[in-house]
């Protein structure tokens, strides 16, 4: 007959034991996520910013998915609104003693453009390295991941899949941090 012990018989109670973290060798979740503002947002440390981002993405999702608004129509309406605001601003600047809009404020700087091109080139180089077959393990993992993603994507629309991924990204790290012992 087996003998079961209770917590009172244990010389080292479990509530006094150090907490064991199963992810990244005893590093807290905040440090794993980078420890900055993004980690604060993902872990719901700044509830107003995280909530407003989640509400904003929910509104965008409902605009496209529930109300069936088209992305091209939205971009055209945004462009027309910006053009109308800039027209009123530049025409009314002389009447109200405002400064007219500066066109240089709308230009992308050279350093930003070079940084974006550098990131794009880095992604292309990584894509080539994986697809060349030199590292068979990474090649197989990439093909498997893309196949699983294509199967999942066949059951969801692209917008629903992106929204589901965002909701998981916004909630799962905070839930893990709160309940990592359980």
JOPE-V739177 format. One record per backbone hydrogen bond with DSSP energy under -1.0 kcal/mol. NH is the residue of the N-H (numbers start at 0). CO is the residue of the C=O. Records with the same first field share a line. If there is no record, write none. Layout:
# JOPE-V739177
NH: CO ; CO
This chain:
# JOPE-V739177
15: 12
31: 27
32: 28
33: 30
34: 29
39: 35
40: 36
41: 37
42: 38
43: 40
44: 39
49: 45
50: 46
51: 47
52: 48
53: 49
54: 50
55: 51
56: 52
57: 53
58: 54
59: 55
60: 56
61: 57
62: 58
63: 59
64: 60
66: 61
68: 62
73: 69
74: 70
75: 71
76: 72
77: 73
78: 74
79: 75
80: 76
81: 77
82: 78
83: 79
84: 80
85: 81
86: 82
87: 83
88: 84
89: 85
90: 86
91: 87
95: 91
97: 92
104: 101
105: 102
112: 108
113: 109
114: 110
115: 111
116: 112
117: 113
118: 114
119: 115
120: 116
121: 117
122: 118
123: 119
124: 120
125: 121
126: 122
127: 123
128: 124
129: 125
130: 126
131: 127
138: 134
139: 135
140: 136
141: 137
142: 138
143: 139
144: 140
145: 141
146: 142
147: 143
148: 144
149: 145
150: 146
151: 147
152: 148
153: 149
154: 151
160: 156
161: 157
162: 158
163: 159
164: 160
165: 161
166: 162
167: 163
168: 164
169: 165
170: 166
171: 167
174: 170
175: 171
176: 172
177: 173
178: 174
